[in-house]
Amino acid sequence: MADRLQLERYLSTTEVTQFVPWSENAIEKKIARGVLRLGVHFFYVDGRRLFKWSAIVSLIEGPPEESGPKADSRVMIPMLRGGALGEGPKT
């Protein structure tokens, strides 16, 4: 059971800068812009800001890609006389 228990890593701002390509100033800007969110990416414990490492990794790596063919994310609006807005040119 102990091997299934994965401890979450929490890092200070200075520690995070050692593992990501961001300076402390860049981290402050990401917090101000809402990229790094309280309760998701960082928490306050006894007045200290701690970052949840797994959330930082997820932010950097982005959402996982789905296997199989990628769905077309364009919005198609059907037109009364045929065709659709959002269609590419016919070849």
DSSP file (Angstrom, degrees, kcal/mol; ACC not computed):
  #  RESIDUE AA STRUCTURE BP1 BP2  ACC     N-H-->O    O-->H-N    N-H-->O    O-->H-N    TCO  KAPPA ALPHA  PHI   PSI    X-CA   Y-CA   Z-CA
    1    1 A M    >>        0   0    0      0, 0.0     4,-1.0     0, 0.0     3,-0.9   0.000 360.0 360.0 360.0 -35.4    0.0    0.0    0.0
    2    2 A A  T 34  +     0   0    0      1,-0.3     3,-0.3     2,-0.2     0, 0.0   0.845 360.0  55.8 -63.8 -32.9    2.9    2.4    0.8
    3    3 A D  T 34 S+     0   0    0      1,-0.2    -1,-0.3     3,-0.1     0, 0.0   0.754 105.5  52.9 -72.3 -21.2    4.2    2.1   -2.8
    4    4 A R  T <4 S+     0   0    0     -3,-0.9     2,-0.7     2,-0.0    -1,-0.2   0.695  88.9  92.3 -82.2 -20.0    0.7    3.3   -4.1
    5    5 A L     <  -     0   0    0     -4,-1.0     2,-0.6    -3,-0.3    -3,-0.0  -0.648  62.0-167.0 -78.2 115.7    0.8    6.3   -1.8
    6    6 A Q        -     0   0    0     -2,-0.7     2,-0.3     0, 0.0    -3,-0.1  -0.916  13.7-138.6-107.6 120.9    2.2    9.1   -3.8
    7    7 A L        -     0   0    0     -2,-0.6     2,-0.3     1,-0.1    -2,-0.0  -0.600  17.4-126.6 -79.4 134.0    3.2   12.2   -1.8
    8    8 A E        -     0   0    0     -2,-0.3     2,-0.5    45,-0.0    -1,-0.1  -0.593  20.7-134.4 -78.7 139.2    2.3   15.5   -3.3
    9    9 A R        -     0   0    0     -2,-0.3    44,-2.5     2,-0.0     2,-0.4  -0.828  18.1-169.1 -98.5 131.6    5.2   17.9   -3.6
   10   10 A Y  E     -A   52   0A   0     -2,-0.5     2,-0.3    42,-0.2    42,-0.2  -0.981  10.3-170.1-119.1 131.4    4.7   21.5   -2.5
   11   11 A L  E     -A   51   0A   0     40,-2.5    40,-3.6    -2,-0.4     2,-0.1  -0.885  20.5-121.0-124.9 150.3    7.4   24.1   -3.4
   12   12 A S     >  -     0   0    0     -2,-0.3     4,-2.4    38,-0.2     5,-0.2  -0.317  40.8 -99.9 -75.7 169.4    8.1   27.7   -2.5
   13   13 A T  H  > S+     0   0    0     36,-0.4     4,-1.9     1,-0.2    -1,-0.1   0.918 125.1  50.4 -57.7 -44.8    8.4   30.3   -5.2
   14   14 A T  H  > S+     0   0    0      1,-0.2     4,-0.6     2,-0.2    -1,-0.2   0.899 110.4  49.4 -62.3 -41.5   12.2   30.1   -5.2
   15   15 A E  H >4 S+     0   0    0      1,-0.2     3,-0.9     2,-0.2     4,-0.5   0.889 107.5  54.6 -65.9 -38.6   12.1   26.3   -5.5
   16   16 A V  H >X S+     0   0    0     -4,-2.4     3,-1.8     1,-0.2     4,-1.3   0.904 101.2  59.0 -61.5 -40.7    9.7   26.4   -8.4
   17   17 A T  H 3< S+     0   0    0     -4,-1.9    -1,-0.2     1,-0.3    -2,-0.2   0.718  97.5  61.8 -63.5 -19.2   12.1   28.8  -10.3
   18   18 A Q  T << S+     0   0    0     -3,-0.9    -1,-0.3    -4,-0.6    -2,-0.2   0.686 113.3  34.2 -77.1 -17.7   14.8   26.1  -10.1
   19   19 A F  T <4 S+     0   0    0     -3,-1.8    -2,-0.2    -4,-0.5    -1,-0.2   0.546 115.2  52.1-115.3 -11.4   12.6   23.6  -12.1
   20   20 A V  S  < S-     0   0    0     -4,-1.3     2,-0.4     2,-0.2    36,-0.0  -0.846  84.5-112.0-125.0 161.3   10.7   25.9  -14.6
   21   21 A P  S    S+     0   0    0      0, 0.0     2,-0.4     0, 0.0    -4,-0.1  -0.044  83.9 103.9 -84.0  36.2   11.8   28.5  -17.1
   22   22 A W        -     0   0    0     -2,-0.4    -2,-0.2    -6,-0.2     2,-0.1  -0.921  62.0-139.7-119.0 142.6   10.2   31.3  -15.1
   23   23 A S     >  -     0   0    0     -2,-0.4     4,-2.1     1,-0.1     5,-0.2  -0.416  36.1-102.7 -84.6 170.7   11.7   33.9  -12.8
   24   24 A E  H  > S+     0   0    0      1,-0.2     4,-2.2     2,-0.2     5,-0.1   0.889 126.0  53.3 -60.9 -37.8   10.1   34.9   -9.5
   25   25 A N  H  > S+     0   0    0      1,-0.2     4,-2.1     2,-0.2    -1,-0.2   0.903 106.9  50.9 -63.8 -41.5    8.9   38.1  -11.3
   26   26 A A  H  > S+     0   0    0      1,-0.2     4,-2.2     2,-0.2    -1,-0.2   0.883 108.8  52.0 -63.5 -38.5    7.3   36.0  -14.1
   27   27 A I  H  X S+     0   0    0     -4,-2.1     4,-2.0     2,-0.2    -1,-0.2   0.917 108.0  51.4 -63.9 -43.3    5.5   33.9  -11.5
   28   28 A E  H  X S+     0   0    0     -4,-2.2     4,-2.4     1,-0.2    -2,-0.2   0.904 110.6  49.0 -59.6 -41.6    4.1   37.0   -9.8
   29   29 A K  H  X S+     0   0    0     -4,-2.1     4,-2.2     1,-0.2     6,-0.2   0.887 108.6  52.9 -66.3 -38.7    2.8   38.2  -13.2
   30   30 A K  H  X>S+     0   0    0     -4,-2.2     5,-2.0     2,-0.2     6,-1.6   0.855 110.5  48.1 -65.6 -34.1    1.2   34.8  -13.9
   31   31 A I  H ><5S+     0   0    0     -4,-2.0     3,-0.9     4,-0.2    -2,-0.2   0.930 111.7  49.3 -68.7 -46.0   -0.6   35.0  -10.6
   32   32 A A  H 3<5S+     0   0    0     -4,-2.4    -2,-0.2     1,-0.2    -1,-0.2   0.851 112.5  48.0 -62.6 -35.0   -1.7   38.6  -11.3
   33   33 A R  H 3<5S-     0   0    0     -4,-2.2    -1,-0.2    -5,-0.1    -2,-0.2   0.555 115.8-114.5 -83.0  -8.7   -3.0   37.6  -14.8
   34   34 A G  T <<5S+     0   0    0     -3,-0.9    -3,-0.2    -4,-0.5    -4,-0.1   0.578  84.3 119.1  86.3   9.4   -4.8   34.5  -13.3
   35   35 A V  S   <S+     0   0    0     -5,-2.0     2,-0.6    -6,-0.2    -4,-0.2   0.931  78.6  44.6 -70.8 -45.6   -2.7   31.9  -15.1
   36   36 A L  S    S-     0   0    0     -6,-1.6     2,-0.4    -9,-0.2    -2,-0.3  -0.900  90.2-158.1 -97.6 119.7   -1.6   30.5  -11.7
   37   37 A R    >>> -     0   0    0     -2,-0.6     4,-2.9    -3,-0.1     3,-1.8  -0.820  18.8-114.1-111.5 139.0   -4.7   30.3   -9.6
   38   38 A L  B 345S+b   42   0A   0     -2,-0.4     5,-0.2     1,-0.3    -1,-0.0  -0.436 105.5  21.3 -62.2 133.2   -5.1   30.1   -5.8
   39   39 A G  T 345S+     0   0    0      3,-3.0    -1,-0.3    -2,-0.1     4,-0.1   0.259 128.5  50.9  88.7 -11.9   -6.5   26.7   -4.8
   40   40 A V  T <45S+     0   0    0     -3,-1.8    -2,-0.2     2,-0.3    15,-0.1   0.694 126.5  10.5-116.1 -57.6   -5.4   25.1   -8.0
   41   41 A H  T  <5S+     0   0    0     -4,-2.9    11,-2.4     1,-0.2     2,-0.3   0.728 130.7  19.1 -99.2 -27.8   -1.7   26.0   -8.5
   42   42 A F  E   < -bC  38  51A   0     -5,-1.4    -3,-3.0     9,-0.3    -2,-0.3  -0.974  57.0-169.6-146.1 160.2   -0.8   27.5   -5.2
   43   43 A F  E     - C   0  50A   0      7,-2.8     7,-3.1    -2,-0.3     2,-0.5  -0.902  24.2-120.0-140.2 162.9   -1.9   27.7   -1.6
   44   44 A Y  E     + C   0  49A   0     -2,-0.3     2,-0.5     5,-0.2     5,-0.2  -0.961  27.2 179.2-111.6 126.2   -1.1   29.7    1.5
   45   45 A V  E >  S- C   0  48A   0      3,-2.8     3,-2.1    -2,-0.5    -2,-0.0  -0.982  75.6 -19.4-127.3 117.7    0.1   27.7    4.6
   46   46 A D  T 3  S-     0   0    0     -2,-0.5    -1,-0.1     1,-0.3     3,-0.1   0.866 128.8 -52.2  52.0  40.0    1.0   29.8    7.7
   47   47 A G  T 3  S+     0   0    0      1,-0.3     2,-0.4     0, 0.0    -1,-0.3   0.404 115.7 116.4  81.5  -3.7    1.4   32.9    5.5
   48   48 A R  E <   - C   0  45A   0     -3,-2.1    -3,-2.8   -36,-0.0     2,-0.5  -0.822  64.5-129.8-100.4 137.4    3.7   31.1    3.0
   49   49 A R  E     - C   0  44A   0     -2,-0.4   -36,-0.4    -5,-0.2     2,-0.4  -0.751  28.3-174.3 -85.4 125.4    2.8   30.6   -0.6
   50   50 A L  E     - C   0  43A   0     -7,-3.1    -7,-2.8    -2,-0.5     2,-0.4  -0.971  14.3-141.8-122.9 137.3    3.4   27.0   -1.7
   51   51 A F  E     -AC  11  42A   0    -40,-3.6   -40,-2.5    -2,-0.4     2,-0.8  -0.794  15.3-128.1 -99.8 138.4    2.9   25.7   -5.2
   52   52 A K  E >>  -A   10   0A   0    -11,-2.4     4,-1.7    -2,-0.4     3,-0.6  -0.774  18.8-152.6 -84.6 112.8    1.5   22.3   -6.0
   53   53 A W  H 3> S+     0   0    0    -44,-2.5     4,-2.5    -2,-0.8     5,-0.2   0.866  90.5  54.3 -59.6 -42.1    4.1   20.7   -8.3
   54   54 A S  H 3> S+     0   0    0    -45,-0.4     4,-2.2     1,-0.2    -1,-0.3   0.854 108.5  50.5 -63.4 -33.4    1.7   18.4  -10.1
   55   55 A A  H <> S+     0   0    0     -3,-0.6     4,-2.0     2,-0.2    -1,-0.2   0.865 109.9  50.1 -70.9 -36.3   -0.5   21.4  -11.0
   56   56 A I  H  X S+     0   0    0     -4,-1.7     4,-2.3     2,-0.2    -2,-0.2   0.922 111.3  48.7 -66.2 -43.9    2.5   23.3  -12.3
   57   57 A V  H  X S+     0   0    0     -4,-2.5     4,-2.9     1,-0.2     5,-0.3   0.921 110.6  50.9 -61.3 -44.4    3.5   20.3  -14.5
   58   58 A S  H  X S+     0   0    0     -4,-2.2     4,-1.8     1,-0.2    -1,-0.2   0.880 109.8  50.7 -61.4 -38.6    0.0   20.0  -15.8
   59   59 A L  H  < S+     0   0    0     -4,-2.0    -1,-0.2     2,-0.2    -2,-0.2   0.923 114.1  43.6 -64.3 -44.5   -0.1   23.7  -16.7
   60   60 A I  H  < S+     0   0    0     -4,-2.3    -2,-0.2     1,-0.2    -1,-0.2   0.925 119.0  41.8 -68.1 -45.0    3.3   23.5  -18.6
   61   61 A E  H  < S-     0   0    0     -4,-2.9    -1,-0.2    -5,-0.2    -2,-0.2   0.710 101.0-147.1 -79.2 -20.2    2.5   20.2  -20.4
   62   62 A G     <  -     0   0    0     -4,-1.8    -1,-0.1    -5,-0.3    -2,-0.1  -0.119  42.2 -31.0  78.5 178.2   -1.1   21.1  -21.2
   63   63 A P  S    S-     0   0    0      0, 0.0     2,-0.0     0, 0.0    -4,-0.0  -0.362  77.2 -96.3 -68.9 149.8   -4.0   18.8  -21.5
   64   64 A P        -     0   0    0      0, 0.0     2,-0.2     0, 0.0    -2,-0.0  -0.376  40.0-113.6 -66.5 143.6   -3.3   15.2  -22.6
   65   65 A E        -     0   0    0     -3,-0.1     2,-0.2     1,-0.1     5,-0.0  -0.550  28.9-120.9 -77.0 141.5   -3.8   14.6  -26.3
   66   66 A E        -     0   0    0     -2,-0.2     2,-0.1     1,-0.1    -1,-0.1  -0.550  26.5-116.4 -79.9 147.1   -6.5   12.1  -27.2
   67   67 A S  S    S+     0   0    0     -2,-0.2    -1,-0.1     3,-0.0     0, 0.0  -0.478  77.6  33.4 -79.4 156.5   -5.6    9.1  -29.1
   68   68 A G  S    S-     0   0    0     -2,-0.1    -2,-0.0     2,-0.0     2,-0.0  -0.349 109.6 -19.3  92.1-176.9   -7.0    8.6  -32.6
   69   69 A P  S    S-     0   0    0      0, 0.0     2,-0.2     0, 0.0    -2,-0.0  -0.341  73.6-111.0 -66.5 143.4   -7.8   11.2  -35.2
   70   70 A K        -     0   0    0      1,-0.1     2,-0.2    -2,-0.0    -2,-0.0  -0.534  30.0-120.2 -76.3 137.4   -8.2   14.7  -34.0
   71   71 A A        -     0   0    0     -2,-0.2     2,-0.6     1,-0.1    -1,-0.1  -0.495  27.7-109.2 -74.8 146.0  -11.7   16.1  -34.1
   72   72 A D        -     0   0    0     -2,-0.2    -1,-0.1     1,-0.1     0, 0.0  -0.671  28.9-166.4 -76.5 119.8  -12.2   19.2  -36.2
   73   73 A S        +     0   0    0     -2,-0.6    -1,-0.1     2,-0.1     2,-0.1   0.399  48.1 116.0 -92.1   2.8  -12.8   22.0  -33.7
   74   74 A R        -     0   0    0      1,-0.1     2,-0.5    12,-0.1    -2,-0.0  -0.428  67.8-122.6 -71.7 148.0  -14.1   24.5  -36.2
   75   75 A V        -     0   0    0     -2,-0.1     2,-0.5     2,-0.0    -1,-0.1  -0.806  23.5-156.6 -91.0 127.1  -17.7   25.7  -36.0
   76   76 A M        -     0   0    0     -2,-0.5    10,-0.2    10,-0.1     8,-0.0  -0.918   5.0-165.6-107.2 126.0  -19.8   25.0  -39.1
   77   77 A I  E     -D   85   0B   0      8,-2.1     8,-3.0    -2,-0.5    10,-0.1  -0.943  20.6-131.9-112.0 113.6  -22.8   27.1  -39.7
   78   78 A P  E     -D   84   0B   0      0, 0.0     2,-0.3     0, 0.0     6,-0.3  -0.364  18.8-139.9 -66.3 142.1  -25.2   25.7  -42.4
   79   79 A M    >   -     0   0    0      4,-2.2     3,-1.5     1,-0.1     4,-0.0  -0.760  15.7-121.7-103.2 150.0  -26.3   28.2  -45.0
   80   80 A L  T 3  S+     0   0    0     -2,-0.3     3,-0.1     1,-0.3    -1,-0.1   0.850 111.5  42.9 -57.6 -40.3  -29.8   28.4  -46.5
   81   81 A R  T 3  S-     0   0    0      1,-0.4    -1,-0.3    -3,-0.0     2,-0.1   0.108 127.5 -79.8 -98.5  21.8  -28.7   27.9  -50.1
   82   82 A G  S <  S+     0   0    0     -3,-1.5    -1,-0.4     1,-0.3    -2,-0.0  -0.154  90.5  62.3 102.5 163.5  -26.2   25.1  -49.3
   83   83 A G        -     0   0    0     -3,-0.1    -4,-2.2    -2,-0.1     2,-0.3  -0.213  69.8-109.1  76.6-173.6  -22.6   25.1  -48.0
   84   84 A A  E >   -D   78   0B   0     -6,-0.3     3,-1.3    -4,-0.0     2,-0.3  -0.989  16.9-108.6-155.7 146.8  -21.6   26.3  -44.6
   85   85 A L  E 3  S+D   77   0B   0     -8,-3.0    -8,-2.1    -2,-0.3     3,-0.1  -0.601 106.8  36.9 -72.4 137.9  -19.7   29.1  -43.0
   86   86 A G  T 3  S+     0   0    0      1,-0.4    -1,-0.2    -2,-0.3     2,-0.2   0.297  85.1 130.4 100.0  -7.9  -16.4   27.8  -41.7
   87   87 A E    <   -     0   0    0     -3,-1.3    -1,-0.4   -10,-0.1     3,-0.1  -0.514  57.5-123.0 -74.8 145.9  -15.9   25.3  -44.5
   88   88 A G        -     0   0    0     -2,-0.2    -1,-0.1     1,-0.2     3,-0.0  -0.299  45.8 -71.5 -76.7 171.9  -12.5   25.4  -46.2
   89   89 A P        -     0   0    0      0, 0.0     2,-0.3     0, 0.0    -1,-0.2  -0.366  53.5-109.8 -65.7 144.9  -12.2   26.0  -50.0
   90   90 A K              0   0    0      1,-0.1    -3,-0.0    -3,-0.1     0, 0.0  -0.583 360.0 360.0 -76.3 134.6  -13.4   23.2  -52.2
   91   91 A T              0   0    0     -2,-0.3    -1,-0.1    -3,-0.0     0, 0.0   0.406 360.0 360.0-110.7 360.0  -10.6   21.5  -54.0
